[in-house]
Amino acid sequence: MNATSPAATAVPVVELLIGGRFVPSRSLEFRDVVDPATQAVLARVPFATADEVDAAIGAAQAAFASWRRTPIGARARIFLKYQQLIRAHLQELAAILTAEQGKTLADAEGDVFRGLEVVEHAAAIGNLQLGEFANNVAGGVDTYTLLQPLGVCAGITPFNFPAMIPLWMFPMAIATGNTFVLKPSEQDPLVTMRLVELALEAGIPPGVLNVVHGGEAVVNALCDHPDVKAVSFVGSTRVGTHVYRRASQAGKRVQCMMGAKNHAVVLPDANKEQTLNALAGAAFGAAGQRCMAASTAVLVGAARAWIPDLVAKARTLKVNAGVEPGTDVGPVISCAARERVEGLIAAGVDEGATLELDGRRPEVPGYERGNFVGPTIFSGAKPGMRIYDEEIFGPVLVLLAADTLEEAIALVNANPNGNGTAIFTQSGAAARRFQEDIDVGQVGINVPIPVPVPLFSFTGSRASKLGDLGPYGKQVVTFYTQTKTVTARWFDDTAPAAGVNTTISL
Ligand code: NAD
C-alpha cells in the first residue's frame, strides 16, 4: 500500500496521487482506517485540501492533451499488463481488503476478481470504441461517427467493494482516452491505493490517473469544478442524489448507482434446498453489505412454511473475523454501522415483526471488540415498518408473504428501490412473467445476486439509479465518450464543379 510512515512504529498515512507522484497531503484533517474485526488502526487517511483537489484535476487536465491522442493499441496494452499484475497480486490485495473492510478472504478475492473482469474488458477497448460509418449517404458523401473522450472524469466510490467499484470506473474511463480523478471511500482506501500503484506499474502515464481522499467537501469540489466533464458515483441514495443534482447543475454527465432493497421472490415449486442455500448466502454474505444483497424475501403460497428451515440454515453460518478459515459472516464496517443495524433490529421488534433469529452481539472469541452482527431473520414484515422501508446494510433478512406471484410482483414494484431482484421457481412461465413485469435493473432467475459480467452493464431502476447509462460494459463506453458525427465529401478535381445550391440537400 502506498503510505508514508514517519517512524517505524507510527501508523502509516495514506498519500494522494497527483501528476504521477504519491504525495503526502498538507491537510490538517484525518480519519483512521480501522480493522473492523479488531479496531486496530491500520492507517490514517487525509481529507485533501481544496488546493490539492485542484492540483489533481489540473494534472488530469494537462495529461489529457496527449492521452487523448494515444493510439488504441497502446491504451489496450496497459490494461493487458494491468490484468496480469492484479492476477499476480490477488491474494495480497484480498488480504489488504479483508483487514480494512472485514469481509472473508475468499469474498475479498471475489471483490478483486469482479473488478479484474472489467480490466480485462478494458483491454478489449479496440473492439468497443468503434464508431459507425454509412457509405454514400448522398452522391460522393459519407457519414461516420467518432467516439471521442470527454476529458477529466471523476469517480466517487463506496466502502463495500473497495476493489471492484474503483475498477468499474477508472479502467474504462482511461481506456476510452479520458483522464481520471478518483475519490475512494475514506473508510477503506488501502486496497484501492494498492490497485492504483499497480495501475501505474502497468504503464498508466503520469496525470492520467489521480487520487484524492476525503468526504463531502472533496466530493463537492469534484462536482463543481469546470474541468471535470463527467462524474461516476456509487454509494447511498442520499449522497448519490446530492451528487447527481450538484454535478448535473454544473453541466456534467453524471451516473449514480445507489441504494437498494433487493427482493427474492420464492415460489413453492422452487428447488427448496438450492433456494434456501441461495437465500442464506445472498442475505448474510459480506455481512449483508452488498448493494445486491437479498435483504428481503417474499415467500409465496406454500413457501411460507419454509421459514424454520431457513432459520436452521442461517444458524449454521459461522460469524468470525474475515481472516479466520471457515468464516461465513465477518464484521460490519464500523461501530456506527453495527449500532445502526442493531437499532433497526430493535425497531423491527417494536413495530411488531416476528424476530425469528436474533444475531445481535454474537460471541466471537478472540475478537471481542469486532463489529459483529450475526444472521438475523424477521418474518411478518410489512411496508411501513422501518426494517422494510430502509436499507439495513447488515446481515438481516426480512421476510414478507404473498398469496400469488402477481401480488409479489406488485409488492416489489411498489418499493422505491429497483437495484436487484431474483425469482426462485422451476416454472419457465412464471420466470418469464417475472422478468417482463418486474421494474428492477438486475433480475436473477434462480440466481440470487445477478451482477452482470462486463459484456453487459450494471443497471438499476427507480431510486437505485440516476442517469441513463450504467457502469462498465457497452453503456459506459457511451457514457465516457462524446459522439461526433462527420459528414464528408471529397471533390474530384476532374469532375465539373456543381453550381451554387441554396436548398438543404447534400
Ligand atoms: P455513502 O453514500 O455513504 O458513500 C459513498 C461515497 O460518498 C464515499 O466516497 C463517501 O466519502 C462520499 N460521501 C459520503 N457522505 C457524503 C456527503 N455528505 N457528500 C458528498 N459525498 C459524501 O455510501 P457507503 O456507505 O460508502 O456505501 C454503501 C451504500 O452504497 C449502500 O447504500 C449501497 O447500496 C450502495 N451501493 C450501491 C451500489 C450500486 O451499484 N447500486 C454498489 C455498491 C454500493
Residues whose N, C-alpha, C, O or C-beta is under 5 A from the ligand:
A	BS01	NAD	I156 T157 P158 F159 N160 K183 P184 S185 E186 G214 G215 E216 V219 V234 G235 S236 T237 V239 M257 M258 G259 A260 C291 S464
